[in-house]
Every structure is written in C-alpha cells, then in structure tokens.
Amino acid sequence: MNCEKYKKVFDENNGIVKLSDFTDAGYHNTVIDRLIREGKVIKIRPGFYEWQYEDVISDAVIINKLYPDAIICMDSALYFYDYTERTPGAWHLAVDKNSSKSRFKIDYPKLKVYYVVEKYLKIGIAEVDFEGQVIRIYNREKTICDIIRYEKKMDKEVFNKAIRSYATDSNKNVGRLMEYAKLMNVEKKTKMIMGMWM
C-alpha cells in the first residue's frame, strides 16, 4: 500500500491524528486499521493515532494533542523552571475537576493528573515554548503556591530545594506570589515559609 498520502495527514498534525482528522482528509477509517496492521501507525488512545516515524515524537506533542486543556504543574513545572534536579517520573498535569478520568488512561507518556476546581485552575497560566511546542504551564508563582498547598504530599528535599530556588530566582515576582497565595487560601503559610528564605 502506498502510505505517503496517509503519512501526509499525520505530518500535517505533528505525527498524531484524531480519527476525524483522517476521515476529514477524505480517507476511510478502515485505512487506519490497515496502517496499524502494517506497523505504520499505533493507537495511543481511542480515536487518536500516532505515525511510527524513525524519530520519536516528543511527549509535549502527544500531551498537546491529547490534552489541549491540561496545564503542566507541580513537579513538571518545577523541573521546567530548574527548581528541582529530579526528572519527574510522569508528566504532572492540572485539569478541570469534572474531567473524565478515563481520558488519562494511556500507557505512554506516564501521567500524574491533578483534578482542580475551576477557581484555582485558571490562576497563573503561562504559555512557553518546549521542544518546539507551545505548552500551557503554571507560572513560577502559581507553581510555588501549589507546592505550598500540597506540601504534605511532596518529598521534603524537593520541596525545600524548590522554595530556595524560587527565593534566589531573579525572575520571581513576590507581589504576584502573595496575590495568588491569597486567592488560594495559603497566604499565611506562604508568608511563613518564604519569610525563612527571603
């Protein structure tokens, strides 16, 4: 089977297509099954398919395609800002509290999902370039408020290193940090913790 015309649809979509992208391009959905049998395509979750290039597709591309509503948070955000040296074992994503949990049952990439109430979800979202993708991530201040909020669930060493790193970061915005801390009901705790370092 001449796969170039099918591959073109994947190329135009960063290597990952929804079945509707494929059928909208004029191809029948049974073609996907043939491409899977031939090892050209794998199913990454119901309705989403990835072309098997020689070069591996970036995790950021997969996450952007599958979860455009998700925001990179917690350990993944700490790693992005160089507030931790530990590479997270999974992508930490914040999503709306009412999101369907079955959406996140995929084998790869590994995910750790936080279901967040809307009033906290929308605070401090930034867009950054990562591996050639524009991804949504919480800014430094929202990330620090989140780890203060979830301190008891965090590794103590990771927590302390992140707080120290933020305190010495020339890009920090303490006014914004305190504004977010107030909105997230962690103002008193934030003042106490940051007061030790700043």
C-alpha positions in Angstrom: 0.0 0.0 0.0 1.3 3.5 -0.9 1.4 5.1 2.5 2.8 8.5 1.6 -0.6 10.2 1.1 -1.7 8.9 4.5 1.5 9.9 6.2 1.0 13.4 4.9 -2.1 13.7 7.1 0.0 12.7 10.1 2.8 15.1 9.0 0.4 18.0 9.0 -0.7 17.2 12.5 2.7 16.7 14.2 2.5 12.9 13.8 -0.7 12.4 15.7 -4.2 12.4 14.3 -7.7 12.1 15.6 -9.8 9.7 13.5 -11.9 12.7 12.5 -8.8 14.5 11.1 -8.1 11.4 9.0 -11.7 11.0 7.7 -12.0 14.7 7.0 -8.9 14.4 4.8 -11.1 12.0 2.6 -9.8 8.6 3.9 -12.0 5.8 5.2 -11.5 4.8 8.8 -10.7 1.2 7.8 -7.4 2.5 6.3 -6.2 3.2 9.9 -6.7 -0.5 10.8 -4.6 -1.5 7.8 -1.9 1.0 8.8 -1.9 -0.4 12.3 -1.6 -4.0 10.9 1.4 -2.9 8.8 3.1 -1.3 11.8 3.0 2.2 10.3 0.6 3.6 13.0 -0.2 2.8 16.6 -3.4 3.6 18.6 -2.4 5.8 21.6 -6.0 6.1 22.9 -9.4 5.6 21.5 -9.8 7.9 18.4 -6.1 9.0 18.5 -3.3 7.5 16.3 0.4 8.1 16.0 2.6 7.6 12.9 5.6 5.5 13.7 8.5 7.7 12.5 12.1 6.8 12.9 12.5 9.8 15.2 10.4 9.5 18.4 7.6 12.0 18.7 8.1 14.4 21.7 6.0 13.8 24.8 5.0 17.5 24.6 3.4 16.9 21.1 1.4 14.0 22.4 0.2 15.9 25.5 -0.7 18.9 23.5 -2.7 16.8 21.0 -4.5 14.6 23.5 -5.0 17.1 26.3 -5.1 20.7 25.0 -7.0 21.7 28.1 -4.3 20.5 30.5 -1.7 22.7 32.3 1.8 21.5 33.2 2.1 21.8 37.0 3.8 20.6 40.2 7.0 18.5 39.7 6.9 19.0 35.9 6.7 22.8 36.3 9.4 22.7 39.0 11.7 20.9 36.6 10.9 23.3 33.7 11.9 26.3 35.9 15.1 24.5 37.2 13.7 24.4 40.7 14.4 20.7 41.0 17.1 18.4 39.6 14.9 15.4 39.7 13.4 14.4 36.4 9.7 13.7 37.1 8.7 10.1 36.5 5.5 11.3 35.0 4.0 14.4 33.4 2.2 16.3 36.1 -1.0 17.9 34.6 -3.7 20.0 36.1 -7.2 19.6 34.6 -10.7 20.6 35.5 -12.1 18.7 38.4 -15.0 17.5 36.3 -12.8 16.0 33.5 -13.4 12.3 32.7 -10.7 10.2 34.4 -10.8 7.6 31.6 -9.3 10.2 29.2 -6.0 9.9 31.0 -5.7 6.1 30.9 -2.8 5.8 28.5 0.4 3.7 28.6 2.7 6.5 27.3 3.6 9.1 28.3 3.1 8.4 32.0 0.8 11.0 33.6 0.0 12.2 37.1 -3.2 14.1 36.9 -4.5 16.7 39.4 -8.2 17.4 39.3 -8.6 21.1 40.2 -11.6 23.3 41.0 -12.1 25.9 38.3 -11.3 28.9 40.5 -7.8 27.6 41.2 -7.3 26.0 37.7 -7.3 29.3 35.8 -4.8 31.2 38.1 -1.3 31.8 36.7 -1.4 30.0 33.3 1.5 30.9 31.0 2.5 29.7 27.5 6.1 28.6 26.8 8.0 27.0 24.0 9.1 23.5 24.9 10.6 21.0 22.4 9.2 23.2 19.6 5.6 23.1 21.1 3.7 25.9 22.7 2.6 24.3 26.0 0.5 25.7 28.8 2.2 25.7 32.2 1.7 27.4 35.5 4.0 30.3 36.0 6.6 30.3 38.8 4.3 31.9 41.4 1.3 29.6 40.9 3.7 26.6 41.0 5.1 27.7 44.3 1.6 28.3 45.7 0.7 24.8 44.5 3.6 23.1 46.2 2.9 25.0 49.4 -0.7 23.9 49.2 0.4 20.2 48.7 3.5 20.3 50.9 2.5 17.2 52.9 2.3 15.1 49.8 5.7 16.2 48.5 9.2 14.9 49.0 10.7 17.2 51.7 14.0 17.6 49.8 12.3 18.5 46.5 10.0 21.0 48.4 12.9 22.7 50.2 15.0 22.9 47.0 12.1 24.5 45.1 11.5 27.1 47.7 15.2 28.0 47.9 15.5 28.2 44.1 12.4 30.5 43.9 13.8 32.7 46.6 17.0 33.3 44.7 15.4 33.5 41.2 15.9 36.9 39.6 12.6 36.3 37.7 10.5 35.9 40.8 7.5 38.2 41.4 6.8 38.3 45.2 3.8 40.6 44.8 2.2 38.2 42.4 3.1 35.2 44.7 1.3 36.8 47.6 -1.7 37.7 45.4 -2.0 34.1 44.3 -1.5 32.8 47.8 -4.4 35.0 49.0 -6.6 33.7 46.2 -5.7 30.1 47.0 -6.1 30.5 50.8 -2.4 29.8 51.6 -1.4 33.4 52.3 -0.4 32.8 56.0 1.6 29.6 55.2 3.3 31.3 52.2 4.4 34.3 54.3 5.8 32.0 57.0 7.7 29.7 54.5 9.0 32.4 52.3 9.9 34.6 55.3 12.6 32.0 56.2 14.3 32.3 52.8 13.8 36.0 51.8 
